[in-house]
Amino acid sequence: MAMFRRNRPPAAGQPAQYGPPTGQPVAVGGGPGSGPGVPPGAVGGAAGPGGPASGPGGDLRQMLAGAPVDRVRLDLRLVVTRPGPHLAPPAMVWPLGDELVAVACVKLPDGQIVTAEVPMAQAWGLGAEDVWLQSATNLRGEHFARSEFDAPGGADMYAFVGQGWPATAQLTRLGEALGADLPAGALVAFPDDNTLISVPIRNQRIPETVSAMFATGHELTRGMPPLSPRAYWWHEGVAEPLDVQWHGQQAHVNGSARFGQVMAGVPQR
């Protein structure tokens, strides 16, 4: 997928700013040149049970493992993406449901992104929960453009487009990013790696917004490959995929029993 492409070493003339290299192979990705609104290049995950992949980025992971924890805390971030073998242990990955995961990363000053790994967190003296919470908290400092649209059924639809960091990561703090409570959750979609569309659920007319949500995403991204072609229900930290059946221009939305129970408790209109 686009977010996790093959790793490459730091660009010439832009040494890592965490210390001198020490020579253990590891995979890194990204680099300078990821301008506003474009997701910065992201790392590949760990190589799997056999250990780190060999390659020119090992020096950087070794440096990060030895970096002062106070410095690292400032640079932790999350990305939201699809799961896969590129995110095998020891990468620090949290499931957000069956089809999406959040990945802890370190954002370097030169624009590179390095996946945080369990041995690195151990070297920093941070537990997994510490890394997760700090990474999510630091997303508050990342800029994104937020647009609001009127959707059918009287719903409010919001589109986030990242400016230097993928806006899809804002899913992990969606209520805060919207400045609203989401007791019934929200309908969300990911038209590309850098765009998040959200419709807070206020009434049972939410299926009427699905068509508008996908049409808006297509317009914003001009047909770029989606992070996921699905619509999801985001509720209490879980992104549940929804089954959307189309009858002409009308969408019929089915979800789990939990989705049905929550929807039964919101107003009709």
VOPAGU-2260 file (C-alpha; in pm, 1 decimal, decimal comma):
REM VOPAGU-2260
SITE   aa  ch    i         X         Y         Z
SITE  MET   A    0       0,0       0,0       0,0
SITE  ALA   A    1     108,5     356,6     -48,7
SITE  MET   A    2     167,0     438,7     316,3
SITE  PHE   A    3     426,0     166,5     368,4
SITE  ARG   A    4     656,7     156,2      70,0
SITE  ARG   A    5     998,4      -0,2      37,6
SITE  ASN   A    6    1247,5     159,4     269,6
SITE  ARG   A    7    1534,2     373,9     165,1
SITE  PRO   A    8    1827,8     534,7     352,1
SITE  PRO   A    9    1842,8     900,0     456,6
SITE  ALA   A   10    1904,6    1144,2     173,6
SITE  ALA   A   11    2260,4    1253,9     113,6
SITE  GLY   A   12    2361,8    1560,1     310,6
SITE  GLN   A   13    2089,3    1508,4     572,2
SITE  PRO   A   14    2240,2    1307,5     855,7
SITE  ALA   A   15    2017,1    1183,6    1132,8
SITE  GLN   A   16    2006,6    1429,2    1422,0
SITE  TYR   A   17    1997,6    1182,2    1708,2
SITE  GLY   A   18    2365,5    1089,5    1719,9
SITE  PRO   A   19    2639,0     903,3    1534,2
SITE  PRO   A   20    2565,6     580,4    1347,9
SITE  THR   A   21    2654,2     253,0    1514,5
SITE  GLY   A   22    2592,4       7,2    1233,5
SITE  GLN   A   23    2303,1    -233,9    1293,9
SITE  PRO   A   24    2079,6    -295,4     992,0
SITE  VAL   A   25    1718,6    -181,9    1008,5
SITE  ALA   A   26    1457,4     -52,2     767,0
SITE  VAL   A   27    1360,9     311,3     742,3
SITE  GLY   A   28    1163,9     501,7     486,3
SITE  GLY   A   29    1045,3     841,3     378,3
SITE  GLY   A   30    1259,4    1147,2     364,0
SITE  PRO   A   31    1238,3    1514,6     289,1
SITE  GLY   A   32    1011,2    1651,6      21,7
SITE  SER   A   33     678,7    1537,2     162,5
SITE  GLY   A   34     505,5    1871,0     139,1
SITE  PRO   A   35     189,0    1990,6     310,6
SITE  GLY   A   36    -108,9    1775,8     233,5
SITE  VAL   A   37     105,2    1482,8     122,4
SITE  PRO   A   38     160,4    1194,9     364,1
SITE  PRO   A   39     529,1    1180,7     453,8
SITE  GLY   A   40     709,0     867,2     346,8
SITE  ALA   A   41     659,6     598,0     601,9
SITE  VAL   A   42     867,5     309,9     715,3
SITE  GLY   A   43     821,2     -52,0     640,5
SITE  GLY   A   44     755,3    -261,7     945,6
SITE  ALA   A   45     987,3    -504,0    1110,0
SITE  ALA   A   46    1106,9    -804,0     918,7
SITE  GLY   A   47     920,3   -1057,2    1130,2
SITE  PRO   A   48    1017,6   -1322,2    1383,2
SITE  GLY   A   49    1362,6   -1364,5    1233,5
SITE  GLY   A   50    1467,2   -1014,6    1335,8
SITE  PRO   A   51    1528,0    -681,1    1164,3
SITE  ALA   A   52    1562,1    -663,1     790,3
SITE  SER   A   53    1912,7    -603,9     667,4
SITE  GLY   A   54    1963,9    -274,7     490,8
SITE  PRO   A   55    2111,2      73,7     511,6
SITE  GLY   A   56    1876,9     202,2     783,5
SITE  GLY   A   57    2005,7      -2,1    1076,7
SITE  ASP   A   58    2227,7     277,2    1199,2
SITE  LEU   A   59    1926,0     498,3    1249,3
SITE  ARG   A   60    1728,5     251,1    1457,5
SITE  GLN   A   61    2030,7     193,8    1677,2
SITE  MET   A   62    2066,9     567,9    1726,3
SITE  LEU   A   63    1700,9     604,0    1814,9
SITE  ALA   A   64    1722,2     323,8    2070,1
SITE  GLY   A   65    1999,6     518,1    2243,0
SITE  ALA   A   66    1831,7     858,1    2218,6
SITE  PRO   A   67    1724,6    1043,0    2535,9
SITE  VAL   A   68    1368,9     948,6    2623,3
SITE  ASP   A   69    1266,8    1312,6    2670,1
SITE  ARG   A   70    1365,3    1381,6    2310,1
SITE  VAL   A   71    1195,1    1072,4    2174,2
SITE  ARG   A   72     869,4    1150,7    2356,3
SITE  LEU   A   73     834,3    1470,4    2152,9
SITE  ASP   A   74     872,6    1286,6    1823,7
SITE  LEU   A   75     638,1     991,1    1872,2
SITE  ARG   A   76     337,4     980,6    1638,9
SITE  LEU   A   77      77,1     733,3    1513,4
SITE  VAL   A   78     -20,0     635,6    1162,6
SITE  VAL   A   79    -337,7     445,1    1074,5
SITE  THR   A   80    -311,4     184,7     801,0
SITE  ARG   A   81    -408,3    -168,6     696,8
SITE  PRO   A   82    -245,8    -464,2     872,5
SITE  GLY   A   83      -5,3    -696,4     695,8
SITE  PRO   A   84     320,1    -892,1     722,2
SITE  HIS   A   85     518,6    -568,4     684,5
SITE  LEU   A   86     399,6    -487,8    1037,3
SITE  ALA   A   87     509,5    -809,6    1204,4
SITE  PRO   A   88     666,2    -798,3    1553,3
SITE  PRO   A   89     857,6    -626,4    1698,0
SITE  ALA   A   90     679,1    -326,2    1539,5
SITE  MET   A   91     447,6    -154,4    1789,5
SITE  VAL   A   92     103,8    -204,1    1636,6
SITE  TRP   A   93    -240,8    -171,0    1792,9
SITE  PRO   A   94    -549,8    -318,3    1624,6
SITE  LEU   A   95    -835,7     -75,6    1570,3
SITE  GLY   A   96   -1066,2    -355,9    1462,4
SITE  ASP   A   97   -1025,9    -632,7    1207,6
SITE  GLU   A   98    -915,4    -417,7     913,3
SITE  LEU   A   99    -722,3    -118,8    1050,4
SITE  VAL   A  100    -425,9     -75,1    1283,1
SITE  ALA   A  101    -241,6     213,2    1444,6
SITE  VAL   A  102     137,6     204,5    1431,2
SITE  ALA   A  103     370,6     394,6    1664,6
SITE  CYS   A  104     641,0     586,4    1478,0
SITE  VAL   A  105     917,5     835,3    1540,3
SITE  LYS   A  106     903,7    1149,5    1327,8
SITE  LEU   A  107    1256,2    1269,8    1251,4
SITE  PRO   A  108    1348,1    1636,1    1190,9
SITE  ASP   A  109    1434,7    1567,6     826,4
SITE  GLY   A  110    1091,5    1422,7     752,0
SITE  GLN   A  111    1172,0    1054,3     778,5
SITE  ILE   A  112     944,4     822,9     972,1
SITE  VAL   A  113    1074,1     521,6    1162,4
SITE  THR   A  114     848,7     251,5    1303,8
SITE  ALA   A  115     884,4     221,1    1680,2
SITE  GLU   A  116     972,1    -129,4    1794,2
SITE  VAL   A  117     946,4    -307,5    2126,1
SITE  PRO   A  118    1325,2    -320,8    2187,2
SITE  MET   A  119    1345,4      53,8    2123,0
SITE  ALA   A  120    1070,0     124,0    2376,9
SITE  GLN   A  121    1247,1     -98,8    2627,5
SITE  ALA   A  122    1567,2      97,5    2574,9
SITE  TRP   A  123    1376,8     422,6    2637,6
SITE  GLY   A  124    1221,7     279,3    2953,0
SITE  LEU   A  125     869,0     319,7    2813,9
SITE  GLY   A  126     589,6      68,3    2837,9
SITE  ALA   A  127     362,6      -3,4    2543,5
SITE  GLU   A  128      80,5     203,8    2693,9
SITE  ASP   A  129     317,8     498,5    2742,9
SITE  VAL   A  130     419,9     485,1    2377,1
SITE  TRP   A  131      59,0     459,5    2260,4
SITE  LEU   A  132     -68,0     749,8    2471,0
SITE  GLN   A  133     227,0     977,0    2394,3
SITE  SER   A  134     205,0     902,8    2021,5
SITE  ALA   A  135    -165,9     984,6    2017,8
SITE  THR   A  136    -120,4    1297,1    2230,5
SITE  ASN   A  137     146,7    1433,9    1997,1
SITE  LEU   A  138     -99,7    1425,1    1707,1
SITE  ARG   A  139    -252,1    1737,9    1862,6
SITE  GLY   A  140      43,1    1932,0    1724,7
SITE  GLU   A  141       0,1    1810,7    1365,8
SITE  HIS   A  142    -180,4    2048,3    1131,5
SITE  PHE   A  143    -466,5    1949,1     906,1
SITE  ALA   A  144    -725,5    2130,0     701,9
SITE  ARG   A  145   -1081,2    2064,3     815,8
SITE  SER   A  146   -1375,6    2123,8     585,2
SITE  GLU   A  147   -1741,7    2091,5     680,0
SITE  PHE   A  148   -2018,3    1981,7     445,8
SITE  ASP   A  149   -2394,1    1952,8     477,7
SITE  ALA   A  150   -2496,7    1592,2     426,9
SITE  PRO   A  151   -2840,0    1436,8     365,0
SITE  GLY   A  152   -3054,3    1369,5     666,2
SITE  GLY   A  153   -2940,0    1685,7     840,2
SITE  ALA   A  154   -2599,5    1535,9     919,8
SITE  ASP   A  155   -2271,0    1725,0     940,7
SITE  MET   A  156   -1985,3    1576,6     739,2
SITE  TYR   A  157   -1622,3    1667,0     802,4
SITE  ALA   A  158   -1314,4    1607,5     588,5
SITE  PHE   A  159    -962,9    1622,2     732,2
SITE  VAL   A  160    -665,7    1658,6     497,2
SITE  GLY   A  161    -320,3    1636,9     652,5
SITE  GLN   A  162     -58,7    1909,7     618,1
SITE  GLY   A  163     269,4    1734,5     686,7
SITE  TRP   A  164     130,3    1425,7     860,9
SITE  PRO   A  165    -142,9    1188,6     738,0
SITE  ALA   A  166    -481,9    1308,2     860,2
SITE  THR   A  167    -601,4     948,2     883,2
SITE  ALA   A  168    -409,6     932,1    1213,1
SITE  GLN   A  169    -659,2    1178,5    1361,6
SITE  LEU   A  170    -904,4     888,5    1380,5
SITE  THR   A  171    -740,6     791,1    1710,2
SITE  ARG   A  172    -851,7    1124,0    1862,9
SITE  LEU   A  173   -1156,3    1190,4    1648,8
SITE  GLY   A  174   -1383,5    1335,8    1914,5
SITE  GLU   A  175   -1113,3    1579,1    2023,8
SITE  ALA   A  176   -1030,7    1673,2    1665,0
SITE  LEU   A  177   -1398,2    1744,6    1597,9
SITE  GLY   A  178   -1445,7    1920,6    1929,1
SITE  ALA   A  179   -1752,6    1707,5    1995,4
SITE  ASP   A  180   -1868,8    1416,3    2204,0
SITE  LEU   A  181   -1943,3    1103,9    2003,3
SITE  PRO   A  182   -2162,0     889,4    2228,6
SITE  ALA   A  183   -2292,6     691,8    1930,2
SITE  GLY   A  184   -1965,4     712,4    1738,8
SITE  ALA   A  185   -1919,5     826,3    1381,7
SITE  LEU   A  186   -1929,9     696,3    1028,8
SITE  VAL   A  187   -1581,3     725,1     877,1
SITE  ALA   A  188   -1410,2     662,8     544,2
SITE  PHE   A  189   -1052,5     686,0     417,3
SITE  PRO   A  190   -1048,3     796,8      51,8
SITE  ASP   A  191    -667,5     803,6      57,9
SITE  ASP   A  192    -376,5     778,2     302,7
SITE  ASN   A  193    -400,8    1147,2     389,4
SITE  THR   A  194    -777,4    1207,4     403,7
SITE  LEU   A  195   -1031,8    1119,8     670,2
SITE  ILE   A  196   -1404,0    1177,6     626,7
SITE  SER   A  197   -1629,7    1161,6     929,9
SITE  VAL   A  198   -2001,8    1193,9     998,4
SITE  PRO   A  199   -2091,8    1201,8    1369,9
SITE  ILE   A  200   -2394,7     981,5    1433,6
SITE  ARG   A  201   -2675,7    1196,6    1571,4
SITE  ASN   A  202   -2979,5    1012,8    1435,2
SITE  GLN   A  203   -3084,0     696,7    1254,1
SITE  ARG   A  204   -3070,6     859,2     910,8
SITE  ILE   A  205   -2698,6     791,8     887,1
SITE  PRO   A  206   -2734,0     558,3     581,7
SITE  GLU   A  207   -2846,6     861,6     383,1
SITE  THR   A  208   -2501,2    1015,0     423,0
SITE  VAL   A  209   -2299,8     721,0     286,3
SITE  SER   A  210   -2335,3     812,3     -79,9
SITE  ALA   A  211   -2242,5    1176,1      -9,1
SITE  MET   A  212   -1944,1    1066,0     197,5
SITE  PHE   A  213   -1798,6     852,5     -81,3
SITE  ALA   A  214   -1872,7    1117,9    -345,7
SITE  THR   A  215   -1698,4    1384,3    -137,0
SITE  GLY   A  216   -1397,6    1161,1     -80,6
SITE  HIS   A  217   -1367,1    1092,5    -452,6
SITE  GLU   A  218   -1382,6    1464,0    -527,6
SITE  LEU   A  219   -1124,0    1555,8    -265,0
SITE  THR   A  220    -873,4    1290,9    -369,7
SITE  ARG   A  221    -943,0    1294,4    -745,4
SITE  GLY   A  222    -965,4     918,0    -758,9
SITE  MET   A  223    -645,2     838,0    -566,3
SITE  PRO   A  224    -629,9     481,1    -434,1
SITE  PRO   A  225    -817,0     462,6    -102,7
SITE  LEU   A  226    -659,4     353,3     220,3
SITE  SER   A  227    -969,9     135,7     238,1
SITE  PRO   A  228   -1274,6     119,4       9,9
SITE  ARG   A  229   -1498,4      45,0     308,9
SITE  ALA   A  230   -1712,2     259,6     534,5
SITE  TYR   A  231   -1651,2     208,6     906,5
SITE  TRP   A  232   -1827,5     273,6    1232,1
SITE  TRP   A  233   -1582,9     433,1    1477,2
SITE  HIS   A  234   -1698,5     383,6    1835,6
SITE  GLU   A  235   -1504,5     356,6    2160,4
SITE  GLY   A  236   -1170,9     300,3    1989,8
SITE  VAL   A  237   -1285,9      36,2    1741,1
SITE  ALA   A  238   -1331,0      78,7    1365,7
SITE  GLU   A  239   -1596,3    -171,8    1265,5
SITE  PRO   A  240   -1638,2    -231,5     890,7
SITE  LEU   A  241   -1992,8    -181,1     769,7
SITE  ASP   A  242   -2169,4    -377,6     500,2
SITE  VAL   A  243   -2309,7    -123,6     252,5
SITE  GLN   A  244   -2559,0    -251,6      -3,1
SITE  TRP   A  245   -2658,5     -17,4    -284,0
SITE  HIS   A  246   -3007,7       6,8    -428,0
SITE  GLY   A  247   -2965,5     261,7    -703,3
SITE  GLN   A  248   -2837,8     572,7    -526,9
SITE  GLN   A  249   -2966,1     457,4    -189,1
SITE  ALA   A  250   -2742,8     280,9      59,9
SITE  HIS   A  251   -2853,3      18,0     306,0
SITE  VAL   A  252   -2607,9     -17,8     594,1
SITE  ASN   A  253   -2566,7    -326,7     811,1
SITE  GLY   A  254   -2333,8    -370,1    1104,1
SITE  SER   A  255   -2281,1    -591,1    1405,2
SITE  ALA   A  256   -2528,6    -649,6    1685,1
SITE  ARG   A  257   -2342,1    -382,7    1883,3
SITE  PHE   A  258   -2392,4    -134,3    1599,3
SITE  GLY   A  259   -2761,7    -218,4    1589,3
SITE  GLN   A  260   -2798,4    -171,6    1963,7
SITE  VAL   A  261   -2631,1     168,3    1959,1
SITE  MET   A  262   -2828,2     284,0    1657,1
SITE  ALA   A  263   -3152,2     180,2    1824,7
SITE  GLY   A  264   -3076,9     426,6    2102,4
SITE  VAL   A  265   -3031,3     738,9    1886,1
SITE  PRO   A  266   -3319,8     960,2    1765,7
SITE  GLN   A  267   -3504,2     872,3    1445,9
SITE  ARG   A  268   -3432,9    1216,8    1300,9
